[in-house]
Amino acid sequence: MNRITLQGRVYQTVPGFEDHLKKELGTPKACWGSLFLTSGGGPVFWHQNCWLEPFRLEFDSIGEAASALREIQRNWAACLFTQFRRGRLIASKLPTISVRPRPFPWPIPEAPMGAWTLLDPHTMIASARCSSPFPGGFIEFEEDKLAPPSRAYLKLWEALVRLCRLPGPGERCLDAGASPGGWTWALARLGARVISVDRAPLEERIAAMSGVEYIRHDAFTLKPEDIGPLDWLFCDVVCYPPRLYKWIEKWLASGLCRNFVCTIKMQGGVDGGSADRETADFETPKRFAAIPDSTVVHLCYNKHELTWMKASP
Ligand SMILES: C[S@@+](CC[C@H](N)C(=O)[O-])C[C@H]1O[C@@H](n2cnc3c(N)ncnc32)[C@H](O)[C@@H]1O
């Protein structure tokens, strides 16, 4: 058996957004299915998972491969693009990883989640440390198909689970771009006080929830002093990323809010393509990521958008 540390990181693409990752990475050192090995460089946001300490393992038998992983730690998720049968046999010799839908809130287990793939019958690429705490970078929640007025609450749940932080009972939250009310519903259920701002109305039963106050307004023309101190600022407004950044800069400068979860809506393709298509904004997410104590990620429940999160230390 031979184990070699690989220099760099392995990025797993977001299905449907492979071009976005390629654009961020430039020319990778190697490409294996949905995985790209790169030597590093600038920030990379369009990935489902990043393998932080990749290594290459050459092995003789299925049992040898499985025990090499087991010796490192318990949790390993397969990310196969070839050698499916052999991969399943290796996986069957590893501790089971549950991928069933999770209730909310779901505390992320403390034990690290590794990832591995096979290049051929005797070569594995693996990493014990990954950017995502979820198996294969993927989480699914037990959905409430009746109460919330939209499925948008799922990305809020995912963001809060990743932050390991919840708005507590009585905490003051602003929900900008709140209509029809999925995020407001999720926050009010936690017992938070929610100021919901949108130019469109909230669903009536959401507006009537305890702790919810609705303001019909353009969120970006509301100044921090108009709203006052907040524990959390949430924003899911559909807008160009620089507009959101300018507004968030005002909130940061005001010092009136401690925690932030904002969707950065991306419009356009990677290179613009035809004359009527826009090119996606790859620069503003970098400015968000440079804000201290914050991170920009592509959540499993994000589509053509990223999420910026900042929690008070
Ligand atoms: C993706 S939807 C929000 C969905 C919501 N988070 C939920 O969970 O149901 C985006 C919302 O942004 C609102 N919006 C767009 N521009 C806005 C602005 N300048 N100020 C306030 N709301 C705005 C739209 O009316 C729309 O309701």
The ligand as a Tripos MOL2 file, in Angstrom:
@<TRIPOS>MOLECULE
LIG
   27    29     1     0     0
SMALL
NO_CHARGES

@<TRIPOS>ATOM
      1 C1        -36.7910   35.0380   -3.5660 C.3       1 LIG1
      2 S1        -38.0940   36.0500   -3.0480 S.3       1 LIG1
      3 C2        -37.9850   35.9000   -1.3180 C.3       1 LIG1
      4 C3        -38.5640   34.6280   -0.7950 C.3       1 LIG1
      5 C4        -38.6570   34.6420    0.7290 C.3       1 LIG1
      6 N1        -37.3380   34.6660    1.3510 N.3       1 LIG1
      7 C5        -39.4250   33.4670    1.2830 C.2       1 LIG1
      8 O1        -38.8430   32.7290    2.0710 O.co2     1 LIG1
      9 O2        -40.5930   33.3010    0.9640 O.co2     1 LIG1
     10 C6        -37.4350   37.6290   -3.3370 C.3       1 LIG1
     11 C7        -38.2840   38.7840   -2.8290 C.3       1 LIG1
     12 O3        -37.5440   39.9740   -2.9580 O.3       1 LIG1
     13 C8        -38.4940   41.0230   -3.0780 C.3       1 LIG1
     14 N2        -37.8130   42.2520   -3.4940 N.ar      1 LIG1
     15 C9        -37.2010   42.5450   -4.6630 C.ar      1 LIG1
     16 N3        -36.6430   43.7690   -4.6060 N.ar      1 LIG1
     17 C10       -36.8970   44.2540   -3.3630 C.ar      1 LIG1
     18 C11       -36.5630   45.4490   -2.6680 C.ar      1 LIG1
     19 N4        -35.8270   46.3980   -3.2660 N.pl3     1 LIG1
     20 N5        -36.9790   45.6020   -1.4120 N.ar      1 LIG1
     21 C12       -37.7230   44.6610   -0.7930 C.ar      1 LIG1
     22 N6        -38.0670   43.4950   -1.3890 N.ar      1 LIG1
     23 C13       -37.6630   43.3030   -2.6520 C.ar      1 LIG1
     24 C14       -39.5020   40.4770   -4.0600 C.3       1 LIG1
     25 O4        -40.7270   41.1580   -3.9390 O.3       1 LIG1
     26 C15       -39.5780   39.0210   -3.6050 C.3       1 LIG1
     27 O5        -40.6720   38.8220   -2.7500 O.3       1 LIG1
@<TRIPOS>BOND
     1     1     2 1
     2     2     3 1
     3     2    10 1
     4     3     4 1
     5     4     5 1
     6     5     6 1
     7     5     7 1
     8     7     8 2
     9     7     9 1
    10    10    11 1
    11    11    12 1
    12    11    26 1
    13    12    13 1
    14    13    14 1
    15    13    24 1
    16    14    15 ar
    17    14    23 ar
    18    15    16 ar
    19    16    17 ar
    20    17    18 ar
    21    17    23 ar
    22    18    19 1
    23    18    20 ar
    24    20    21 ar
    25    21    22 ar
    26    22    23 ar
    27    24    25 1
    28    24    26 1
    29    26    27 1
@<TRIPOS>SUBSTRUCTURE
     1 LIG1         1 GROUP 0 **** ****
